[in-house]
Amino acid sequence: MSRRLCILVALMLAAAPIGGCMAAAPSCYTKRASVVLPDRNRVLAHLSNGASGRALAEAIFDGRVEDAHAMLLRDPRLIGTAVVDDPKVPQPPAGQYGDLLTFATARCDADAVTMLFAAGMPKDGVKRGAALSLAILADSPAMAEQLLSAGASPDPQVGGGESAMRNAIAFGHLGGVMTLLRHGADPRQADRFGIDPVRMAMDAEQAEIAELLVEKGGTLWSVADDGSMAAHALLVPPVIFSSPEMLAARTRLIERGRNAGFGWPPPDRATVKQQIARGNWPTPAMAKAGMTVAPSVRERLRAAEH
């Protein structure tokens, strides 16, 4: 199954109701019904720090901020309480994730978040990026703004954490992407396969988000390890998201592509791979026009050529 098709399938699943794995939805998680919140029962059964960690997490889930604060004063080490992942299970059950900061975020409990930071919670959480990746999907940007303003990274994936940008794009949440960009998210930050936010948006048929990212410094010409670029996605008609707004954004992106100086349509993937593997691309002019290749991608392509 192609990467683009996988993403589209994920989007269709995200649009379907998910039963049996969500906590009672707080009032700030109503616009995106398929957002999976931490499941209280599954979380409490898989926490670190034993009975003390469970008692602390229960206080956060219940909104008993003063009780939670008192527990942390007695034992500051409990700030590290988080769901313990089973290395034998690559994908834990839905809802079995997070740390204290994530649980407070799921409740939209600003007071609990403030208390946790004061008690020594890392700004990105113990589970790096988990809280922000959830907060970015809330009905309003208030929770994400609180985390980011406190010092949370808008790109926690850089340090091995969860990508809030990927979450926002997968849910087609233009406002969430705007929030991350406003706080300094890098629109060209690529993963180890060379997939950057513009490419994520195009694979998810979110042309409006892709256009915003390009306007904020992203590029249609970032090369992935299979030689593909976001520009290639513009050659394929959308399957799911074909509203007038989306089609208009695609048209504007195609016009940007035509004017980029690479020629249109873009070279096929095999040609891109070959030219990069041989060290011919990107030329200085191509780099100036927006072609980027992550060092790890370049190394793999050159290794494959030889």
C-alpha positions, 0 to 999 in steps of 0.5 A, a space after each residue: 500500500 502506498 504511503 499516500 493511500 495509507 494516510 488517506 485510509 487513516 483519515 477515513 478511520 479518523 472520521 469514523 466514531 471510535 467506541 470503547 476507548 475514550 474517556 468521557 469527553 471534556 467540553 473542549 474536545 467536541 469538534 473532532 469526535 475521533 480524537 482518542 483521549 487517555 482511557 482512565 482504566 487502561 492508563 491506571 493499569 499501566 503506570 510507573 511508580 506503583 500505587 503512588 503513581 496511580 493515586 497521583 494520576 487519579 487525582 489529575 483525572 478527577 481534577 483534584 489539583 490540590 491533592 495532586 500538588 500535595 502528593 508531589 510535594 511529599 515525593 517530587 519523583 512522582 512527577 515522572 509518572 507515565 504509562 509504561 509501554 510494553 516493548 513486546 506490543 508495538 501498538 498499545 490499545 487505544 487510549 493507553 498512553 500519556 503522562 500526567 501532563 497529557 492527562 491534565 491536557 485531556 481534561 483541559 485543566 489549565 490549573 493542573 498544567 500550571 501546577 505540574 510545571 511548577 512542580 518540575 514537569 518537563 515542558 514537553 512532558 515525560 512522554 515528549 510531545 504527547 500533551 501538545 499533540 493532544 492539545 493541538 486537537 482541542 476545540 480552542 487553541 487555549 491548551 496548546 497556547 498554554 503549553 507552547 507559551 510555557 516553553 514546550 517545543 512546537 517540534 517535539 519530534 526533533 527530540 524523538 517525541 510525538 509530532 504535533 504537526 503530524 497530528 494537526 495535519 492528519 485531522 485537517 486542522 488548519 488552525 492547529 497548524 497555524 498555532 504551531 507555526 506561530 510558535 516557531 514550528 519548522 515547515 521544512 522539518 523532515 522525518 528520517 524518510 525525508 517526509 516534511 510537513 508540506 509532503 504530509 499535507 499533500 499526502 493527506 490531500 490537505 491542500 489548504 494546509 500545504 499552501 499555508 506551509 509553503 507560504 510560511 517557508 515550506 517547499 514542494 521540492 523536499 525529496 524523500 528517500 523514494 525520490 518523491 516530492 510534494 510536487 508529485 502529489 499535485 499530479 494526482 487528482 484528490 480522492 477524498 477532499 475535493 471541495 472548491 476551497 481545496 481545489 483552488 488551493 491545489 490550483 495555486 500550488 500548481 502555479 507555484 510549481 510551474 513558476 519554481 524554475 524546475 520545469 513542470 511536471 516535476 521529473 519522475 521519482 527514478 530520475 530524482 533518485 538517480 540525480 541525487 545519488 550521483 551528486 548532480 542535484 540539487 544544483 545551487 539554483 535548485 537549492 535556491 528555488 527550494 529543493 532540499 534533501 535531508 543528509 540521511 536521505 542523500 546518504 541512503 540514495 548514494 549508498 543504493 547507487 553504489 
